[in-house]
Amino acid sequence: MTMYKLFDYQQKLVDEARQKLAHNDKGVMLISPAGSGKSIVIAEIARLTTERGNRVLFMVHRKELIEQMTESFKQQDVDMSLCTLMTVRKIANRLGKLPKPSLIICDESHHSRAKSYQKVYDYYSDVPRLGFTASPWRMNHKGFTDIYDDYVEGPTVQWLIKHNHLAPFHYYSPILKDFKTEKLKASSTGDFTEDSIEQALGKTIFGDVYQKWQQYAGGQKTIIYCHSIEYSQKVADYFTKQGIRAVHVDSKTPSAERDQIMQDFKDGKILVLCNVDLISEGFNVPDCSCSLLLRPTKSLVIFIQQSMRCMRYVPGKKATILDMVGNAIRLGTIPNDDIDWDDYFHGSYKKKQDPKTIPATCPHCFGIFNRKDAEVRCAQIHQDKDELKVDRLLINQPQWVLDKLKETGELGKIIICPLCHQVAELTQIKPREDRKEQQDAEYIDIGSEQNHSKWLAQLSTSHTRSITRIYDIFAARKELEIPNSSGKQVNNPLFSTFSVLMHKSSKHTISEKKLHQLADHLEKDYAYVHGQYAWASNHWHFEDHDQLDLTTQLSKDFY
């Protein structure tokens, strides 16, 4: 059996995890998107550990994941005589009977705040640990710093799509007929109760589900996620009556029957697989190209696991995510959003969201997309009763024309849906009299390169943590010779960017993830950007950083 050959980003995760372990006591969390091949990384770390005669304890919450990881270990030539692979509950019940490990590896470690995990960690308090997850998120927003000292982050979903490690996708959200969102109520755990979901769904018209599936994903191998066994069975029955090979499966399905159903789905004998919280973590069917969401949730973890299940990479594949219960809008995200996990890991997350970052919904095709990925144009508009109407698009217009239209209330901003290419949003740009008017630079017709630079140069770096946006702002100021608020000219946009982000960070550091984003944005080698950052960060020592006006101090040398 041929061993896995790790991709560069997977090898980087292995190397960084080992380096971090050498400097931390409790261990390290590894964060990498669903479908990025965490099982291969885990198997390689286990191989390297057992190769030195050290023992590995691997734990996860479900038996099916133990079986999958056992196969991965064997394929990676891990010395199985030095490995214990068990569910967390079994390990917790056998403490004192199992051989002591040299390293604990936990998969799906967003669960690791549970009592069974804590029992294991407390017993092996002197054993280093690695925790793997796609989403370090808990419903109560508690962090993980009491379990892991630090974290290592893999590539973003967008990077994996761009480099052919995940499939690109279309996200549609045609809401179920008669779906009553107001009926949804949260339980003490934070997610919606089954009873309130029943009330919200009401008497679902399954013909509506089937018709929307045919419209957006007809013929695609599909996983449907439901909230209850009865509901899932009804969906499967309706699809079957329409001549579609559909089957229901859940945790209560006898294991032999369940294994056969899973195999038939992988082999293409079943086209639609309906389930309840079973096919999420660790399930891998590369040619499955559609996820249909019928379970409302407030859990970011559940949403990511279910929506991305169809995004395993196959050349030429375009995945379809069909969200009929509004999860994307409720959670304010879609799979390729660039989520900054730092606040979640540290437990400092506070629910606040810039409306501009909430995904947009197209009223024509019900597509869901990031506004930053959409084409934005200016238009001359007029008011027709209570509705805005477009008179004409404004392309490469002089600034005085746009200013005059704004004064008369005739300037509008159009967002074009990237899926159906129709107008998804139309808003009026109103004149503003105070100094915040410079914020309206966002609505300048940026079709020309000169106007785009003017727009960027006027933006404030204090309102964003995006390293690429901050760099572009400083680059535009340098190009147009526009000084910063301090009155200093920008001589080096790169160092100016480092200055701002180190000032924003409580640790006065910039994450590897952000440096990779900047390197990709500049189309430069990561080593170059990292080297420049290393010089910048080493040039200043932050022993007294609470009293240090970092931006001012750095500006003396960097601007």
C-alpha positions in Angstrom: 0.0 0.0 0.0 1.5 3.3 -1.1 2.0 5.9 1.6 0.3 9.3 1.3 2.5 12.1 -0.2 1.7 15.2 1.7 1.0 18.5 -0.2 3.2 21.4 0.8 0.5 23.0 3.0 0.0 19.7 4.8 3.8 19.3 5.4 3.9 22.9 6.7 1.2 22.0 9.2 3.2 19.0 10.4 6.4 21.0 10.7 4.8 23.9 12.5 2.9 21.6 14.9 6.1 19.9 15.9 7.9 23.2 16.3 5.1 24.6 18.5 5.1 21.4 20.7 8.7 21.9 21.4 7.9 25.3 23.0 4.6 24.7 24.7 3.5 22.6 27.7 -0.1 21.7 27.1 -0.1 21.4 23.4 -1.2 22.9 20.1 -4.5 23.1 18.2 -4.3 22.7 14.4 -7.0 24.6 12.4 -7.5 23.6 8.8 -10.7 23.6 6.7 -13.0 20.7 6.1 -11.7 18.7 3.2 -8.1 19.8 3.5 -6.8 16.4 4.5 -6.4 16.6 8.2 -6.4 12.8 8.5 -3.3 12.6 6.4 -1.6 15.2 8.6 -2.6 13.3 11.7 -1.3 10.0 10.2 2.0 11.5 9.3 2.5 13.0 12.8 1.7 9.6 14.3 4.2 7.9 11.9 7.0 10.3 12.9 6.2 9.8 16.6 6.1 6.0 16.6 9.2 6.0 14.3 11.1 7.2 17.4 9.6 4.5 19.6 7.1 6.9 21.2 3.5 5.9 21.9 0.4 7.7 20.4 -3.1 7.9 21.9 -5.6 9.0 19.2 -9.1 9.9 20.3 -12.3 11.2 18.7 -16.0 11.1 19.6 -17.4 8.7 17.0 -16.6 5.0 16.3 -16.8 5.6 12.5 -14.0 8.1 12.7 -11.8 5.6 14.6 -12.3 3.1 11.8 -11.4 5.7 9.1 -8.3 6.9 11.0 -7.1 3.3 11.6 -7.0 2.8 7.8 -5.1 6.1 7.4 -2.6 5.1 10.0 -2.0 1.7 8.3 -1.6 3.3 4.9 0.9 5.8 6.3 3.0 2.9 7.7 2.4 3.9 11.3 3.6 1.4 13.9 0.2 0.2 15.1 1.8 -1.6 18.1 2.6 1.8 19.5 -0.8 3.3 18.9 -4.1 3.3 20.8 -7.1 4.5 18.8 -10.4 4.7 20.7 -13.4 6.9 21.2 -13.1 9.4 24.0 -15.7 7.7 26.2 -13.8 4.4 26.0 -10.5 6.0 26.9 -12.2 7.9 29.8 -13.5 4.5 31.1 -10.1 2.8 30.8 -7.8 5.3 32.4 -5.1 3.5 34.4 -5.5 0.4 32.2 -4.1 1.8 28.9 -0.3 2.3 28.3 0.7 5.9 28.9 1.2 7.8 25.6 4.0 10.2 24.7 1.5 12.2 22.6 -2.2 12.6 22.6 -3.9 13.4 19.2 -7.5 14.5 19.2 -9.6 14.9 16.1 -12.6 17.2 15.9 -11.2 19.0 18.9 -13.8 21.7 19.0 -15.6 19.1 21.2 -12.7 19.0 23.6 -14.4 21.2 26.2 -16.7 18.3 27.0 -16.3 16.5 30.3 -15.1 13.2 28.8 -12.2 15.0 27.1 -11.4 17.0 30.2 -11.2 13.7 32.2 -8.6 12.3 29.8 -6.6 15.5 29.7 -6.6 15.8 33.4 -5.4 12.2 33.9 -2.6 12.7 31.3 -1.8 16.3 32.4 1.9 15.9 31.7 1.4 14.5 28.2 1.6 17.0 25.2 -1.5 17.1 23.0 -2.4 18.0 19.5 -6.0 18.9 18.6 -7.4 19.1 15.0 -10.4 21.0 13.9 -11.9 22.9 11.0 -13.7 25.3 13.3 -12.5 26.2 16.9 -16.0 27.4 17.8 -18.3 26.7 20.7 -21.9 27.8 21.0 -21.0 29.6 24.3 -18.0 31.2 22.7 -15.6 29.9 25.3 -12.0 29.7 24.0 -9.5 26.8 24.2 -6.5 28.5 25.8 -6.9 26.4 29.0 -6.5 23.2 26.8 -4.0 24.3 24.2 -1.3 26.9 24.6 -1.3 28.0 20.9 -2.6 27.1 17.5 -1.3 26.6 14.0 -3.6 27.5 11.1 -3.7 25.9 7.6 -4.7 27.6 4.4 -8.1 29.3 3.8 -11.0 27.7 2.0 -10.5 30.2 -0.8 -6.8 29.3 -1.2 -7.7 25.6 -1.3 -10.3 26.3 -4.0 -7.8 28.4 -6.0 -5.1 25.7 -5.8 -7.4 22.8 -6.7 -7.7 21.2 -3.3 -11.4 22.0 -2.8 -14.1 22.3 -5.4 -15.5 25.8 -6.2 -19.2 26.1 -5.4 -22.5 27.9 -6.0 -24.5 28.7 -3.0 -28.3 29.1 -3.3 -30.9 29.7 -0.6 -34.5 29.4 -1.9 -36.3 29.3 1.5 -39.0 26.5 2.0 -42.5 27.6 1.4 -44.3 28.4 4.7 -41.0 28.2 6.7 -41.6 30.2 9.9 -38.3 31.5 11.1 -39.9 33.3 14.1 -40.9 29.9 15.5 -37.3 28.9 16.0 -36.3 28.9 19.7 -32.9 28.1 21.2 -32.3 25.5 24.0 -30.0 25.8 27.0 -27.2 24.5 24.8 -27.7 27.4 22.3 -28.9 25.6 19.2 -32.6 25.3 18.2 -34.8 22.8 19.9 -36.2 20.0 17.9 -39.7 21.0 18.8 -39.2 24.6 17.6 -37.7 23.3 14.3 -40.8 21.2 13.8 -43.0 24.2 14.3 -40.9 26.3 12.0 -40.9 23.7 9.2 -44.6 23.0 9.7 -46.2 20.8 7.1 -43.4 20.9 4.6 -44.4 20.6 1.0 -41.8 18.0 0.0 -42.7 18.7 -3.6 -41.2 22.1 -3.1 -38.0 20.5 -1.8 -37.9 18.2 -4.8 -38.7 20.9 -7.3 -35.9 23.2 -6.0 -33.4 20.3 -6.0 -34.3 19.5 -9.6 -34.0 23.2 -10.5 -30.6 23.8 -8.9 -28.9 20.4 -8.6 -31.0 17.8 -10.6 -28.9 14.7 -11.2 -26.1 15.6 -8.8 -25.1 13.1 -6.1 -26.6 14.7 -3.0 -26.5 14.6 0.8 -29.6 16.0 2.5 -29.4 17.1 6.2 -32.5 16.9 8.3 -33.3 17.5 11.9 -35.2 14.3 12.8 -35.4 10.7 11.7 -39.1 11.0 10.8 -38.5 14.1 8.6 -35.5 12.5 6.9 -37.5 9.4 6.1 -40.3 11.5 4.6 -37.9 13.3 2.3 -36.3 10.1 1.2 -39.8 8.5 0.5 -40.9 11.5 -1.6 -37.7 11.5 -3.7 -38.1 7.7 -4.2 -41.7 8.2 -5.4 -40.3 10.6 -8.0 -38.0 7.8 -9.4 -34.9 9.1 -7.6 -32.7 6.5 -5.9 -32.9 8.0 -2.3 -32.3 6.3 1.0 -32.5 7.5 4.7 -29.8 6.6 7.2 -29.2 7.6 10.8 -27.2 6.5 13.9 -29.9 3.9 14.8 -29.6 2.2 11.5 -28.0 -1.3 12.1 -24.2 -1.0 11.5 -24.1 -3.6 8.7 -27.0 -2.0 6.9 -25.5 1.5 7.4 -22.1 0.4 6.0 -23.8 -1.1 3.0 -25.8 2.1 2.4 -22.7 4.2 2.6 -20.9 2.0 0.2 -23.8 2.0 -2.3 -23.8 5.8 -2.1 -20.0 5.9 -2.8 -20.5 3.4 -5.7 -23.3 5.5 -7.2 -26.1 3.0 -6.6 -27.8 5.7 -4.4 -28.1 9.3 -5.7 -29.7 11.0 -2.7 -28.7 10.2 0.9 -30.9 11.7 3.7 -29.5 11.7 7.2 -29.7 13.2 10.7 -26.3 14.5 12.0 -24.6 11.4 10.8 -22.8 12.4 7.6 -20.7 15.4 8.6 -17.3 15.0 10.3 -14.9 12.7 8.5 -17.3 11.4 5.7 -15.6 11.6 2.3 -17.3 11.0 -1.0 -15.4 13.1 -3.6 -18.0 12.8 -6.4 -20.8 14.0 -4.1 -21.5 17.5 -5.5 -24.5 18.8 -3.6 -25.4 19.5 0.0 -29.0 20.2 0.7 -29.6 21.8 4.1 -33.1 21.3 5.7 -31.9 21.6 9.3 -31.9 25.1 10.7 -28.9 25.7 13.0 -27.2 28.4 15.0 -24.0 26.3 15.2 -21.1 27.5 12.9 -19.5 24.0 13.4 -22.5 22.1 12.1 -23.0 24.6 9.3 -19.4 24.3 8.0 -19.3 20.5 8.3 -22.6 20.1 6.4 -22.4 22.8 3.8 -18.8 21.8 2.8 -19.4 18.1 2.6 -19.9 18.4 -1.2 -16.7 20.3 -1.8 -14.2 17.5 -2.0 -12.0 18.2 -5.0 -12.6 16.4 -8.3 -11.2 18.0 -11.6 -14.0 20.0 -13.3 -16.4 19.7 -10.4 -18.6 22.6 -9.4 -20.4 21.9 -6.1 -23.9 23.1 -5.3 -25.0 24.1 -1.8 -28.8 24.4 -1.5 -29.7 26.0 1.8 -33.5 26.0 2.2 -33.6 27.1 5.8 -31.5 30.3 5.7 -28.5 29.1 7.6 -26.0 31.3 5.7 -27.9 34.5 6.3 -28.6 33.5 9.9 -24.9 32.9 10.6 -23.7 35.7 8.3 -21.2 33.5 6.4 -20.6 31.1 3.5 -17.9 28.5 3.2 -15.3 30.6 1.4 -15.4 33.5 3.9 -12.0 34.3 5.4 -12.8 33.7 9.1 -10.3 35.0 11.6 -10.3 32.2 14.2 -8.0 34.1 16.7 -10.9 35.5 18.7 -12.7 32.2 18.8 -9.6 30.4 20.0 -8.9 32.9 22.7 -12.6 33.1 23.8 -12.7 36.9 23.1 -15.3 36.6 20.3 -18.1 39.1 20.6 -21.1 38.9 18.3 -20.7 42.0 16.2 -20.8 42.1 12.4 -20.3 44.8 9.8 -23.4 44.7 7.6 -21.0 44.8 4.6 -19.6 41.4 5.5 -23.0 39.7 5.6 -23.6 37.6 2.5 -25.9 39.1 -0.1 -28.9 37.3 -1.5 -30.0 37.6 -5.1 -33.8 38.0 -5.4 -33.7 36.5 -8.9 -31.8 33.2 -8.5 -31.7 33.1 -4.6 -27.9 32.8 -4.9 -25.8 33.7 -1.8 -22.5 35.4 -2.3 -19.9 37.6 -0.7 -20.3 41.2 -1.6 -16.5 41.5 -2.0 -16.6 38.9 -4.8 -19.4 40.7 -6.7 -19.1 43.4 -9.4 -20.1 46.8 -8.0 -21.1 49.6 -10.3 -22.5 53.1 -10.0 -25.7 54.1 -11.7 -28.0 57.0 -12.2 -31.3 56.2 -10.5 -34.7 57.6 -9.8 -37.5 56.9 -7.3 -40.6 55.3 -8.6 -43.1 55.3 -5.7 -41.3 53.2 -3.1 -38.9 51.6 -5.5 -35.6 52.6 -6.9 -35.1 52.3 -10.7 -32.0 52.3 -12.8 -31.7 54.9 -15.6 -28.2 54.1 -16.8 -24.9 52.7 -15.7 -22.1 55.2 -15.0 -18.8 54.1 -16.4 -15.6 56.2 -16.2 -17.6 59.3 -15.3 -15.8 62.4 -14.0 -16.0 62.9 -10.3 -18.0 66.1 -10.6 -20.7 64.2 -12.3 -20.9 61.6 -9.5 -20.9 64.4 -6.9 -23.7 66.3 -8.6 -25.9 63.1 -8.9 -25.2 62.3 -5.2 -26.4 65.8 -4.2 -29.6 65.3 -6.2 -30.2 61.8 -4.8 -29.8 60.3 -8.2 -26.6 58.3 -7.5 -27.0 54.6 -6.8 -24.8 51.6 -6.1 -25.5 48.3 -7.9 -24.3 44.9 -6.8 -24.3 42.3 -9.7 -25.0 38.7 -8.7 -22.0 36.6 -9.8 -24.3 33.6 -10.4 -27.1 34.9 -12.6 -25.5 38.3 -13.5 -28.6 40.3 -12.7 -28.9 43.2 -10.3 -29.0 41.7 -6.8 -28.9 45.0 -4.8 -29.6 48.6 -5.6 -29.1 51.3 -2.9 -29.1 55.1 -3.0 -25.9 56.9 -2.1 -27.0 59.8 0.0 -24.9 63.0 0.5 -23.3 63.5 3.8 -22.2 66.7 5.3 -19.8 65.7 8.1 -16.2 64.4 7.8 -17.5 60.9 7.4 -18.2 61.8 3.8 -14.8 60.4 3.0 -16.2 57.0 3.8 -18.4 57.4 0.8 -15.3 57.1 -1.3 -16.3 53.4 -1.3 -19.0 54.4 -3.8 -16.9 56.2 -6.2 -17.0 54.7 -9.7 -13.8 52.7 -9.4 -13.8 51.4 -13.0 -10.7 53.5 -13.7 -7.4 52.7 -12.1 -7.0 56.3 -11.0 -10.4 56.5 -9.2 -9.7 53.1 -7.6 -6.5 54.5 -6.1 -8.3 57.6 -4.9 -11.0 55.5 -3.3 -8.4 53.4 -1.4 -6.3 56.3 -0.3 -9.2 57.9 1.5 -10.2 54.8 3.4 -9.2 54.5 7.1 -7.0 51.6 8.3 -8.6 51.7 11.7 -11.8 50.1 10.4 -10.3 46.9 9.0 -8.1 44.0 10.0 -7.6 42.8 6.4 -3.9 42.8 5.7 -4.4 43.0 2.0 -6.8 46.0 2.3 -4.4 47.8 4.7 -1.5 47.3 2.3 -3.6 48.6 -0.7 -4.5 51.7 1.3 -0.9 52.5 2.0 0.2 51.6 -1.6 -2.4 54.0 -2.9 -1.3 56.8 -0.5 2.3 56.3 -1.7 1.3 56.3 -5.4 -0.8 59.5 -5.0 1.6 61.1 -2.4 -1.2 61.5 0.1 0.2 61.6 3.7 -1.1 59.6 6.6 -3.2 61.2 9.3 0.2 61.8 11.1 1.2 64.0 8.2 4.0 61.6 7.2 4.4 60.4 3.6 4.3 56.6 3.0 7.7 55.4 1.8 7.2 51.7 2.4 3.6 50.3 2.2 4.8 46.9 3.5 6.3 48.3 6.7 3.4 50.6 7.2 1.1 47.6 7.0 3.1 45.7 9.6 3.1 48.8 11.8 -0.7 49.0 11.9 -1.4 45.3 12.4 1.2 45.0 15.1 -0.4 47.9 16.8 -3.9 46.3 16.6 -2.6 42.9 17.9 -2.6 42.4 21.7 0.6 40.4 21.2 2.1 42.8 18.7 2.4 40.0 16.2 0.9 39.1 12.8 -0.3 35.6 12.1 1.2 33.3 9.5 -2.1 33.1 7.9 -2.2 36.9 7.3 1.4 36.9 6.0 0.4 34.1 3.5 -2.5 36.2 2.4 -0.3 39.2 1.8 2.2 37.1 -0.1 -0.5 35.7 -2.4 -1.9 39.2 -2.9 1.5 40.7 -3.8 2.4 37.5 -5.9 5.6 37.2 -4.0 7.2 34.3 -2.3 6.1 33.8 1.3 9.7 33.7 2.4 10.2 37.3 1.1 7.2 38.6 3.0 8.1 36.6 6.2 11.6 37.9 6.0 10.5 41.5 5.8 8.1 40.9 8.7 10.8 39.2 10.8 13.0 42.2 10.4 10.2 44.6 11.3 9.2 42.6 14.4 12.7 42.0 15.6 13.6 45.7 15.1 11.3 46.6 17.9 11.1 44.9 21.4 7.8 45.3 23.2 8.8 44.9 26.8 6.8 48.1 27.6 4.3 47.8 24.9 1.4 49.0 27.1 3.0 52.4 27.2 4.4 52.3 23.7 2.7 54.3 21.0 3.7 51.7 18.5 2.3 53.4 15.4 4.2 56.6 16.2 7.4 54.8 17.1 7.5 52.6 14.1 6.6 55.5 11.8 10.0 57.1 12.6 11.8 54.2 10.9 9.2 52.6 8.6 7.3 55.5 7.0 
